[in-house]
Structures are given as structure tokens and as C-alpha cells.
Amino acid sequence: MTSAAEPAQPRPAATPPTAATPPSAATPATPPTAAPSASYRLQLQPGFTLRDATAAVPYLAALGVSHLHLSPLLEATPGSTHGYDTVDHTRISEQLGGESALRALAAEAHRHGLRLLADVVPNHMAVPVPERLNEPLRQVLRDGPDSPYARWFDIDWTAQPGPADAPERGRVLLPLLGDRLGAVLDQLVVDGEVLRYHRHELPLRPGTEGLPLPELLARQWYRLAWWRLARTELNYRRFFTVNELIAVRAEDPEVFAATHAVLLRLHADGVLDGFRIDHPDGLADPRGYLRRLADATGGAYVVVEKILTGEERLPADWPVAGTTGYDALRRIDGVLTDPAGARRLAEAYEAFLHGGAGPGGEAALDDGPGLHSGGPGHGPGPDPHPAVAAALRGRAEMTGPGGELTAEVERLVRIALRIGAAEPAHADHAPWQLRAALRRLLTHYPVYRPYARPGEPADDPGLPVDDAADPTERLVAALALGRLGRSADKDEFCVRFAQTAAAVAAKGVEDTAFYRWNALPGLNEVGGDPARPGLSPAAFHDWCRYLERSWPHSMTALSTHDTKRSADARARLAVLAEQPQAWAAEVAAWSAAAGPAAPGLDRDADWLLWHTLVAAWPITPDRLVAALLKAVREAKLHTSWTSPDAGYEQALEQRARAVHGDAALLTRIEGRVRALAPYARANTLAAALLHLTVPGVPDLFQGSEEPLYTLVDPDNRGVVDLGALAVRLTDAATPRPGDLAREKLHLTATALHLRRSGPLSAYRPLAAPDHLLAFARGEDVVTAVTRLPYGLERAGGWRDAVLDLPPGGPWTDQLSLREFPAGPVPVAELLATYPVALLTRRGR
């Protein structure tokens, strides 16, 4: 995540952190102040700075949002295109324009009635190259545990022997060498007070500069090591498995104060009005952090990037407005997906992998268990759904011998052994037993993490342990939930199990299994459950009422900087679930037309290739290859980021690029996308209107006001031409048959302005015929959208179906400007212009 750009100039040493007032332990979860009507996410980067955002303010105000949602603002590694690799908490990124540019953006936004939300990264900082860019970390590497910044970073000083003259004090493992130390000694250069290794610049412990190299290395507060040792020996917590991101101890009041001072000052000055909190699952105490933030801001609007799985609910005692919206994405996509067709498509996928071309019996795959609901397998039972099995394997691999999170498991083992040494009641559990118990529990944990807090009763999150479990497993489960009393080590175990569980879930499921089981790739988004495709209208309405009741100002989202496929790409793929047999036959035909694959290239690669082409069409060969290579590396079956198989990757790239050299095949693909277009249009507009009118605060990703067919990052983080969008907005309301871009932009602006005119009132489902989803917001707004449009066409269209509009009309569809009376209205007439309708009564 580093860049080849020139590093920033050296600057004075940072000031040690100062104490902050601790939050009240009784801080309640309170409703947010100044909740947005809608926000617009801007990905700031060197190619789109704060000055560019300022130029876009008139357009975004005209579009109808109330808040600009800015990606991280603090100084990041040079050239960073995302900002999550913070190196300096004391200043707004100079790469983005600095604080003066941010204040100018705020002033321009305020002139247009807009406010600013900022993305906050409390969990980690960058380990940059050169290391001097992160001054607090540089001081820790130089001065070790005596540095005033040693408390900033989540380092286990006990895990590595210390310098030769202080072996009991520990040191930091730095896994940055390209080979074993002995093979690269001649590449290490002492230059004054710095040890250089290529572009790395590591500070030397004072007084060691003139020592012979072997002795010099032995006397540092860090141990240089081959990068491959990170999996098993790393002793600082990371962001998931990214060695270049070192965890920050935001739970420490002084660390919180120092790392949040600039953002809190800008909030106090009225420059920033609210915050998005990145990765709260990595924090030692998410609730405590959020309470401290609420106290420091007086209850600013705050949402958290909390991934909720299955029916998991956001903790009610968090003082936040809600999540960043992946739970909404799953429900909106779900209600627009045909569950029976998705299951048949999954069946066709399994047949294709084994050489078949189409689906077998419809009952071969039932709903199965949820993706995160697997138990530890203490007794016999049915085989899990293939998606669940993939998730369990992915989790297990993360913590197995040599797995990417082995170091995190070993840290827990060390803590458990210390607990046993201090308390005989918990002694005599061998390291291998503790290791095995941890791996079982982390593999089968039902959600991302427990929310046990030392000293408080813990709710049972469904930990898969029963009385038949072995004693070591029961011990580990009790420690994980804080049920064995308190001590420094017991508290630490409770916290670290939660942090590790979140990393195992994210890396084992979203970043492994979701690249392995590709039956309907559009289902494989963060928080998704491809084992349970689709959502009934009744279940959708229930969720909307829950959201309105419990988290009315929670964000809702369809596309984000982290979605593997944008909303409109998924809208296309959802059509395939309505035509599983035809699509399976098409996939088989395309694979045959492409000719025999290279030896070793599996059929799953073909299935993913054709889905990716359809999802993102038209797509350049370079974009296609980049997405496919990332997918197979994340899957870690044939190649990976750490152990790439050049032959496999070359074969995959050649097959993907060959498609663009086959005119007949390109014509067939283009024809298929064109055939899907009417149904994909209905899905795109339905998802957009649901997003903008269900309870919550819609967060629009940059450029998604028009159809956006992007893939996983970095494909989805490119610069968007907002100036061109501003020009198109001026005539978006003028209908133009076949112009989906104009239709979506018109729908988006219309719904956003409706929201800005006043809050949407109580959510009420409306009785609707098959293939129609409808609800009222209060007494003066009705949303109606088509669902499963291909099935609707096969059923003969709307025929005599009606929607009973609430009394008190007439009603005006704000999209077509057609007027309808209250009472029964033929759906075919209501949706004659668009497959969706946004109806209001006079006076709204």
C-alpha cells in the first residue's frame, strides 16, 4: 500500500500525547444531531483533492444531497488513493490540499446548504516506506518500550527477546526483508543514525551507530526479519493481515486525544459535522471508544462500518446513528433476487464445475444453514451448503498451521498459558490443546466478534460450545466471554479474542470464501449470505420497520469503495438468477467457443470470467484481467499474493485477453448483455429508488447517480468526472427512450430533493401484487418498484393487477409527472413509463 512517490520532507518530532477526560460510563445511546437527509461519498486522492471537491459543490447541492461524505483526511502515505494508511494525525493531508483547502471546501459547502462528514481511521496507522514518515512509530523503533509513544501501538513486547543488553524487555519484529537476514546482510547500510535497506530508513538506537553490523542489529529495539515470518512471529496487531498497517491503541485516553485532536478541533470549529468510523471491530472496546467520541463531540452524527451477519443486530448501547449500510445493501439486493432461481443457478454452477452444462433437480440444494451458523461438528449432521463449507474452510485456513493469522492465535495461546500459570484452576492446558481449541472456536464463530467487556455480564453470542466440548475448549470460550473473573491477562484475552475473531471472519469469509464459491457472484458482498439467496417482500418490510424503529438515521448503501461489484453490476447479475438454465447453457457455450483452457486452469475460472464480463460490460482487457487476478489471489487455491503461481496467472490472463480478440464471441457477449438490459434496467431503478426511500440515510457512492459498472478496488476508486455529471443533470428530467443514465440520474435527483424538502414519515407496507413491492412513507409519499422483471414478463406482464393507492389523492408520480387518483390503479398504467414510481400528494 506504499507508493513510489517522493516522500514528505522531514519535520519536527511530534509532541507526546496528552491526557483526555475519560467518558462517563453511563453515556447512553442517544439520537444523532443534525442527521443528513442523504450523503455523497467522495474518494479523495491526489487525482481528486479537496479543491476538486470544492469545485463540485454546486453540482452536489443541485443533485440534492445534504452532506458530503469525505474519505480519510489525515496525512497518509505519499500517493495513497484511499487514505486509510495514516502517517500523521497532526495535520490534514497536504496531498489533498491541507487544512486551508478543507476549510475552503466547508465554506463553499455551507454557502450551498451542505455539511461535511469525515471518515475516521482509529484502528491503525501505516508502517510506511520510508519509516520516518510515521514519526510516532519511528520514535518507538528508536527508543523501544521507553518511548512516550510505546503506548500508542498494540505491540506484544513479551513475544520477542529484547536487545542483547536487555533481553527481558522485548522488541518489535519488522518482517520487511526480501529474504532471510543472512542473505541480505550486504544490502543493509548504516548511514549516520539510520539503517538503510533499499527504500527503508530505520532509526538506530542511540549509542549503537558505530558497532559492527551483527552487534548493531542485536542491540536494536526491532528485529529485522524475512517477510514470510510475519504469519507466525509477528508481535504487533495489524489491520487484518496487512503488515504495513500497525494497530493503534485507541482505547487509551491519551492516544485517543492525540490521534483525534485535529478532527475534534475541526468539528468544534464547525468544519466537520459528523464521522464515519472505519473498522470498529478492530477496536479493543468499540462501545467505550464511541462513548468517548460522543462526549468529545456533544453527540455528533456518527455511523460505524459494522458488518452484521445473519440476523445480528447493532449493539443497542452504542451511541451512534447506525451502520454504514451493508445491512441495507443485503436486504435491497435480496428482495430483488429470485431465491428459487438462485438456488437452481447454484446447482448449475456445481454441475459446470464438474463438467456438466446445466442444473439438475431443483431440490438438490435447499436453503441450508446460514453462512455464519455452522457448529463445531460435535455430532453427525447434514453436509453444509457449499458456500458455508467454503466459509468454514476459509476461516480454518486463517488460523491453521502457517495460516495468515497464526501469529494472532499464538498471542492468545501465550496469554492463556500465563492465566494457567497464575491460577491452578486453569492450568495444565497444553499449548497444542489451546491452539486447537482457539482454531475450532474462531472457525465456527457465528458473527464477526463478541462484544464481551471485562467486568460486565456477557450475552451469549451463540458460541458453538456445549457440555460435550473438551475442557480446553470450554476454558477458551469462558475466557473469550469474560466469564472467569478479572485480571490483566483475563481482560486482555477477552479483548484479543474479539479482535482476532473479526479478522478471521473478514479474511476467511469475505476475502477468501467469497472468491471461491462463485455461483452468483453478486451475492458475495461484505455481510452477505450466499447460502440464503433472496428475501421475501414480507421479510423486507419487517427489516424496514425494524430499521425505522431502532436506527432511523442509520446509513444505507448500495455501492461503496469496498463493494466487490457496484450496485448496477449486481443488478445485471441478479437477472441471471431468473434464467438459470439459459444462463448455464450460455456459459457452457462460451467456454466451448473459447476453446480448451490451459492445463491447470479450472472451470471456476471460466464461470467467473463470463460473469465478470457480463457484470462490467463494456470492460477493457486490462480491467478484466486485474479483477480476475485479484479474485484468484484472494481465493488462494491456485495462486496467492504471497505465493503467486506465474504459470496459472499467465494462463488465466491469456484466456481473458483472448476473449477480446474473438470477434464472434464478443458479439455473442454483447448480445447477451443487450438481452439482459430491460430486466437489468428494472433492477437498477428499483434498487436506486428503494435505497433513496426506505428508512435510513442513503449514502451515494461517487458516480452512482448514473449506471456504474465497476469491480473490486482499485477499479471502483477511480476519479469521477463530476463536471460532466453536472452538465448532464441539467437535462436529466427530459425523457429519452433507452437512456438509462438519464433515467437513473433523474430518479436520483428527484428522490433526493424530495428527502431534502422534509423527512419521510412512518414506513407502512402496501398490499401489492406479485412482482411489485410497494410502501408508503407517511400519508403523502408512496414507492412502488418492479421486482423479478424477467419472471413478470414470462407470467404475461401485469395484466389486470392493481395497486390500491391510499385515500386523499390525487397522486403524482414525480418521475413521469403523471397523475393518478386514489384507490385501485392498474399497475400497467402506473408503470407505463418507468418500472418504478415515486408518488406524492399535493402539498408535499
N, C-alpha and C positions, 0 to 999 in steps of 0.2 A: 504493500500500500504506500510505498515511498515513491518519490518522483526523481527524475534526473534533473529537475530544475535546480538553478543555483540556490544554495541555502541562504537563509536570512543572515544578516550581519550579526556579529556578537553583540550582546547587550549586557548591562549590569546584572549582577546576581539578583534573583528575586528576593523579596522580603519574606522572612519566615511567617507562617500563618499566625493569625491572631484568634483569640477565643471569640466564640459567638454565644449568645444567650440560648440555652437549651430550650426546646419547645415544651409546652405544657403536655404532660402525659394524658391529659383529659381532652385534648383538642378533638372536637367532633368532626365528623364528615359533614361539611356544610355546602349548600348550593353555591356555584361559582358566581362571581360578579362579572357583569358585562359579557355574558356568553355571546359568542358570534352567532349571526344568522347563517353564515357559511364562510368557509375559509378556502384559500387558494395556495397550494403548496408550490413554492419556488425553490429549485435546486441551485443555490448559489455556488459559483465556482469561478476560476479565473476567466473562463469564457462568458460568464454571466454574473456580473458583480452587483454590488449594491446600487451603483449608479445606473446600471441597466434596469434593475428593479424599479428605481425611481422613475425612469422614462416610461415604464409600463403601467404606472399607477392610474392614469386616466382611463386606459383600456379596462383594467381590472375593476375600477369603480363603475364603468359603464356596463360591464358584464353583470355586476350585481352582487359580488361578494361583500362581506363586511370586514374581513380580516385577511391579511397576507400572512401566510404560514412559511416562515423562513427556515431553511436548513441551518445547521450549526454555524454560529457566528464567530466563535473564538478562534484565535490563530491555530491553524492546522499545519500539517507537513506541507512543504512547498509543492504546489501543483495539485493539491488534493481536489478532487472533483466532487467530494461528498461532505467533508468537514468533520467526520466522526473520529479523526485521528488528531485530537487536540494536542498542541505542544505548549501552549501558553495561555493560562487563564486570566492574565492581567490585561489583555487588550483584545479589541475586536480585530479580526483578521485584516492585516494590511493588504493581503492578496485580493480581498473583496472590496477594499476601499477604506477600511479603518472606521473608527468611531464617527468621524465627521460625516462620512458618507451614509452611515446608518442613521444619524440624526437628520440628515437631509431627506432621506427616504421617509422617516417618520413624519417630518414636517409636511412633505408633499402628500403622504397618505392622509394625514389629518385634514388637510385642505379639501380632500375629496371624501371625507367622512369615513375613512378606513383606519383600522388599527393593526398592530403587528403582534404576531405570535412567534416565539423563538424556540427552536429545537435545542434541548439541553442534553449534554452527554456527561452524566455524573459518574458512570461506572468505570471509565478507563481513560488513559492518555496514550499517546503514541510513544513507542520506542523508536525514535526517528533515526535517520541516517543523514548527516552526522548527528551523534547523540547530544551534542551541545545545544541543539535546538530546544530540547526539553531541559530547562535549567534545573528544576527540582530533581529530576532523575539524575542529571549529571552530578549534582552535589551528593546524592546518595551513593552513586558509584565511586565517587572520590573518597567520601568520608565514612561510608558504611552505616552501621546502626547508630552511630553518634551524630549523624547529620540531623538537623532540625526537620528535614523532610523525610526521614525514615518512616515516620508515622503516616505519611501520605500514601504509601504504596503497600499493597497486600502481598508482603513477602514473608515466607516462612524461613527465618534465619537459622532454624534448627536443622534444616534438611540438607545443608551443605556444610562440610567442615570449613572453618574460617581461615583467614590467612595463616601463614606458617607461624607467626608470632602471636596469634590469638585464635587458635583452632576452635575454641568453645563459642566464639561469637558469631560464626556463620558468615556466609557471603552469598551473593546473587549469581545464579547460573545465567550466563548470556550465551544462548545457543545460536551464534551468528556465523560460525566458521563454515567454509565450504567443504571442509574435510576434517579428519581427525587432527587434533592440535599438532601432533608431531609432523604431519605432512605439510603444514602451512607455517611453521615457525619462521621460515625465511621470508614470509610475507608480512611479518609483524615488524613495525618500525617505531622506535622510540624517538619522538620529536619534542624535546623540551619536557613539558608537563603532560604530554599527550602520547598515547599509544595508538598508532595508526594501523588499520587493516583495510586496505582498499579505501572506500569512502567513509568507513567508520572512524570516529575520533573519540577514543575512550580516555577519560581523565585518569591520571596516575595518582595514587595515594601519596600525599606529601612525604618527602623524605626517601622515596624509593626510586627516584628518577635515574640515579647513576648506577643502579645494581645490574649485574649480569642478567640477561633476559630470563633464564629459568627462575632465578631467585626473585626477580621483579614480578613475574607472573604469580609466584606463590605468595607474594605479600599484598596483593590487591584485595579489595572488598568484593570483587567479582571473579568468577571463573569463566574464562573463555572456553567454549565447547563447540563441538560439531553440531550443526543444526538438528541432526536426527536424534540427539539425546533429549530434545525438549519433551517428547512424548512420555518419557519415563522419569526424567530427573528434574524437570523444570520446577522451580520453587517460588515462582510468583504467579498469582492468579492472572488469567488472561481474559480477553473477550472471546468466549468460546475456545477455539483452538488457534487463535491468531497470536503468534508470539510477538508480533510488532505492536500489540496493544496491551499495556500493563494496567492491571486493575488499580483503581484509586479507592481509598477507604473513606467514602463519603459519609459513613456513619459517625466519624469523628467530628465533633462540632467545629474544631479549629480548621480541619480540612474542608468541611462544608463552607465555612465562612470565606476561606481563601479562594476556593475554586468557583464560588458563586458571586463574589463581591461585585464584579463588573456587571453581570446580568441583573443583580438585585438593584444596583445603583441606577441602571438604565430603566428598570421598572419603576423605581421611586421617582425618576425624572419624567415618567410618562412616555418614554420612548417605546418600551415594550409593555404589552398589556396582558400577556399570558404565555404559557410554556407547554411544550410537548416534551415529555420525559422519555428519553431513549432507554430501552432495556432495563426496566425496573427489576426484572427477575435476577439480575446480577448483583443487586444491592444486598448488603447484609441484613438490612431492616427496611424494606420498602415503606412500610407504614410510618416508621419513625422519620425517614427522610422526607416523606411527603408532608408530614405534620410540621417539620422544621421549615419546609418551603412555604407552607400555608401561613405560618406565623410570620415569616420574614416578608411576605408579600401582602399580608392582610387579606388573604383568601382570593388570590388571582385565579383566573381561569387556567386550569391545569388538566391535561389529559396524559395518559400513560400508554406506552407501547406494550400493553399487557396482552399476551397471547392466551386466549381462553379456549380450552379444548372441550369438546362434547357439550354437556350442559353446565360446565363450570361457570360460576358467577364471579364477578369482580368483588373482592372483599368490601363489605359494606362500611368498614371503619376507615377506609382510605379517604382522606379529604381531597377528592378530585371530582372533576366533572364526568369522567368516564374513561374509556379507552380511545385509541387512535383509529378504531373502526374495522379491524379484521373480522370481528364477530358479525358485523353488519354485512361485510362482503360475502361471508359464507352463507348467510340467510338469503340475501338477494340473488346470488348465483344459484342457490339451492332451489328457490321457488320457480326459477326459470329453467330448471333442468328436469328432464323426464327420468324419473328413478328407474322405471322398468326398462326403458331403453338403455340407460347407462349400465344396468346390470347385464343386459344382453351384449352390449359393446365390450364389457369386461370379459365376458365369456368368449367373444370373438377374438379378443386380444390374446387370451391364453391359448386358444386354438392356433392363432397365427404364429405365436412363439414356438409352437411345437410342429409347425409345418402345415397347419390347416389354413383354410381361407375364410371360414365363416363361423357364426355361432352355432352351438348345438342346442340342447333343450333349454328352455327358458328358466327352469328351476335349478339349473346346475349351481348357480351362485345365488344364495339368499342374502338378506341384509347383513348377516354376520354380526360379530361384535364390533363395537366402536374401535377406532384406531388406537386409542389410549386405554382401552378397557381390559387388556389381556391380564390374566392372573399368572402366578408364578409356576403353574403347571404341577401342583402337588397331587393332582388326581387326574384320571382319564377324562377326556372331553373331546368335542369335535375339533378338527383342524381349524385354525383361524382362517379368516378371509385372507387371500393373498396379500392385500395391502397391509393388513395387520401383521402378518408374518414378516413382510419386508420391514415394517417399522421395528418389530422386536429384534430382528437380525441387525438392523442399523444401530439400535441402541446398544445391543450386546457388543458389537464390534468396537464401539467407542471406548468401552471400559475393559475389554478383554486384554489378554497379554499383548503388549505392544500397541494397544489401541491409542487413538489420538488423545484420549482423556485419562490415560493410565496414571499420569503424574497427579491428577486431582484425586483419584482413588487412593493413591499411596499416601497423600496428605491426610485423608480421613483415617486410613489404617494407623498412621503414626499417632493421631490424636486418640483413637480408641485404645491403643496399647498404653498410652500414658494414663488414661482413665482406669484401665485394669490394674496398672502398677500402683495407683493411688488408692484403689478401693478393691479389696479382695473379693467382694461380691461380684465384681465384673472382670475378674482375672481369668487367666488360662484359656483365652481365646487366641488361637494361633494366628499369625499374620495371614496365612493362606485361607483360614476359615473366615476371617474378617473380610478379606479381599473377595472371596466367593459370595458372601452374604451381601456385600455392597453391590456387586455386579448384578446379582439377581434383583435386588430391590430397585436399583437405578434402571434396569432394563424394563421392568414391569410397572414403573411408577405411573399412575393413571393421568396425572396432569403435569404441567411444567415443573412445579415445585410446591412443597408445603409452605404454609405461612405460620408455622410454629414460631413463637418468640420466647426466648428463655424467660422463665418466671411466670408465664401465663398458660392457662389451660389451652391445649391444642385440640382443634376439631380433627376428627379422623378424616383424612382426605381419600380414604379407600386404599390405604397401603396394603398391598397384597401379601399379608402375613396372617396366619391363623395359628391356633394352638398346636397344629401338627408340624409347624415350621421348626427347624432346628434351633437350639438355644442361641447360637451366634446371630442368626437372622432376627430373632426376637429382640436381642440386645441392640442390634443396629437400628431396628425400627423404633424402639423406645428412645434411643438417643436422638434419632432424627426428629422425633416429635417432642423432644424436651421433657420426657415423662419420668426421668430418673433423678430429679432434683437438679441442683445447680452447682457448678464450679466453673472455673475459667475454661477448662477443657471441654466440659459438657456443653457449655454455651457455644463454644467455638464449633464443636461437632454439629450441633443443631443448625447453626448458620451455614456452615460449609456444605453440609449435605444438601440444603436447599439450593445453594448456588450451583453445585455440581449437577443436581437433578435437572435444572434448567438448561445447562449446557448439553447434557446428554440428550434431552428431548429435542433441542433445536438442531444439534448436529446429527443425531441419529435418525430423526424423522424428516424434518423439512430439508436438511442438507444432505441426506443420504437416501432414505427410503423413497422420498418424493421424486427422486431422479432414477429410481429403479423400477417402480411399478407405474407404468405409463398408459394404462388402459384408456383413460380420458384425462390427458394432462391438465386440462383446465380445472380439474378438481384439486390439484396438488399445490394449493396455496397455503401460506402460513396459517395454522389453526384449522386447516381443512381436515375432512374425514372422508377420503375416497371410498372407504368401505361402506359408507352410508350415503349414497348419492341422492340428491333431490330432497325437496322439502315440500310438504303439502301446504296449500293455502291456509288451512286452519292453524297449522304449526307456525307459519309465518306471522299470521295475525297475533297469535299468542306471544310470540317474541316481541313484536312491535309494542304490544300493550305493556309487556314487562319493561322494555326499554323506557317507555314514556313514564311509567310509574316509578322506576328505580333510578334511571340515569338519563333524564330528559335532555341533558346537554352534552351527552357523550358524542364524540366524533363518529361519523360513518364514512366509509371509504370504499372505493371500487378499484382504483389504481393507486399504487404508491411507488416510492423509489425502491421498494423491496419486492414487489409482486413479480412472480416468475413470468407472468404474461399479463398484459394490460387487459382492462375490462372488455374492450371490443374484440381483442383476440380470443378471449374466453367466450364471448357471445357467439362467435363463429363456431368454436369447438362444441358449444352446447347443442348446436343443431345436429351434430353428428350422433348425439345420443338418441335423437328421434328417428334416425335412419341407420341403425347398427348394421343390418345385413348389407345394405347397399354400400355403406362406407367400408366394411370389411372386404367386400369384393373389389372395391376400387383400390384399396391398399394392396391387395394381392396382385392386382393387375399392374399397378405402378411398379411394384417391386420386380415383377417379371419383366416389364418393359425396360427397367434399368439394368437388367442383366444380372448374372451371378455376382454375388458380393465376394469381396476378397476373403480368403480363408481367415477364420477367426472373428470376422465381423458378424455379430449375432443379429437375429431378426428383430430384436427390440430396437436396434439402431435404425432399421428401416421404418418401423412403426413411428418412432419419434421423429424421424426425418420428414415423413409425409404430414404428420400433424403440425410440425413447426412451419412447414411451407404454407399450409392452409391458414394457420393462425395468423401469420405475419405477412401474408401476401399483399402487395409485391415486396419481395425481400431480395437484397443483393447477396451474392455468394459469400462475401466477407461476413455479413451479419449472420447468415445462416450457419456458417462454419463456426464462428465464435460461440454461438448459443449451443450448438451441438457438442463442441469440445468441453465447454463448461459443464454441460449435463453429464457427460460420461466421466469426467474427472470427479465430479461430486458423487456420482454413483459408486465409484471406487471398486468396480467389478473387473474391468479390463485395463484400466489406467487410472491415474490419480494425480493430484497436484504434486504430491511428494514422491511418487514412483511412476512417472509417466512411461507409457509404452509407446515409443515413437512409431512402431510399425502399425499398431492398432489405430492410433490417431491419424496417421497418414492415410490409411485405408478409408477411414470414415470421412476425412476431408475430401479425398478423391471422389468418393461416391456422391457426396453432397454437391461438389462443384460440377460433376458430370451432368447433373440434372439441368443446369443452366446451359449446357452445351447440346442438349437433346431437344430440338425444336418441337417434335411431336409430343414428347412428354410435357414440355412447358405448356403447349396448347391444351393438353388434357387437364393439367392442374388449374390453369386459368379458367377453363370451362367449368370445372367443379366449383371453384370459388364463386364464379358468377351464378351458378345454380343455387348456391347456398345464400346468396346475397339477400333475397327478400326475407328470408327467415332470420338471418343474422341481423338485418335492419330492425326487425321487430324486437329481437332480444336486446340490441344496443339501446334503442329508445326506451324500452321497458325498464331496463336496469338503470338508465340515467334518471328517469322520472321517479322510480322508486327511491333511488338514492337521495333525490332532492326533496322528497315529500314525506318520507317516513319520519318517525320521531328521531331526534338527534340533530347534530350539526354536520352537514355534509362538508367534507374536505375534498376539494377537487385537486387532482394532480395536474401539474402544468401541461397544457396542451390537450387535456382530456375533454375539453368542451367541444372538440371535434373528434371524429373517429381516430383512435390511436392504436396502432398495431405493433406494440413494442414487446420485447422479450426481456429476459432476466438482465440485471445490471452487468455491465455498464450500458447495455443497449437502451435501457429506459431512462438514463440520466443525462441524455444529450441536451444541448441548448435548444430551446423552443423559440421560434420567431414570433414573439408576441406582437410585434408591429404589424405583421401580415394578418394575424388574427384580428387585430383592431380594425383593419380595413374591411375584413370580411364581415365583422359584426354589424357594420353599418347597413348592410342589405340582407342580413340573415333571415329576416322575417318574410321576405318575398319568396313564396314557394317556387321551387324549381324541381320538377319531377326527376327522381333518380339521384338527387344531390343530397346524400346522407350527411355530408359535412355541414351543409347549410341547415338541414333539419335538426341535427343534434345541437348545433350552436344556438339556434333559435329556441329550442326546447330548454336548453340550459339557462340562457339569459332570462327567458320568461319565468321559469320557476324560481330563479334566484331573486328576481325583482319582486315576485310575489312574497317570498320569505322576508325580504327587507321591508316590505310595506307593513309588516306586523307578524307576530308569532303565529304559527299554525296551531290551532286549538286541538281539543281532545281527539284522539285516534279512535275511529269506530269502523269495524269491518262492515262491508255491504254485501248482501247476498248477491252472488254473481253466477252466471252460467259457466259451464266448463270452458276452459281456455281463457277465462277473464279473471283478473284479480282486481278488486275494487275496494276502496275505503274512503271514508270522509274524514276531514280534519275540521272539527267543529261543525258549525252549521252552514259554512259558506265556501268550502273547498272540497272537491271530490277528485280522486285519482283513479283512473281506470287504465289497465295495461293488458295487452295480449300476452299470454304465456303458452309455450309449446306450439308455435305457429305452424310448424310442418304438420303436426298431428291435427291441428284445426283444419288445415286445407284438406287433408285426407278424409276428415269427417264430413266434408261438404261445406265448410265455411260456417258462418254464423247462423244461417237460415233464419229461423224466427226467434232467436234468442234476444232477450231484452235485459236492460239494466234499469232498475227502479230508482230514479233519481229522487233524493229527498224532497219533501214539500218545501214550498216557499220560493220557487223559481220565478222567472226563467233562469236557466243556467247557460253560461257562455264558455265554450271551450277556448281557452286562451291561446291555444296553438293554432287552431284553424279559424278562430273568431266566429264560428257558427254558434247559433243559439238553439237551445233545446228546452222544452217545457219540463216541469217537474212531473214525476210519475214514470211509467214504463216508456223507455226509449229503445227502439231497435238497435242492437249493438252494431249491426252492419252499417246503419246510418251514422251512429255516433263515431265510428272509427273508419269512416269512408276516406278521410284524408290522411290520417296518421294511424298507426296501430296502437296509439295511446291517446289519452285525453286528460287534460288538466282543466277541470270545470270550476268556475266560480260564480257566485251570485252577485247581482248588482250591489254596489256599495263596498265590495271587498277591494 
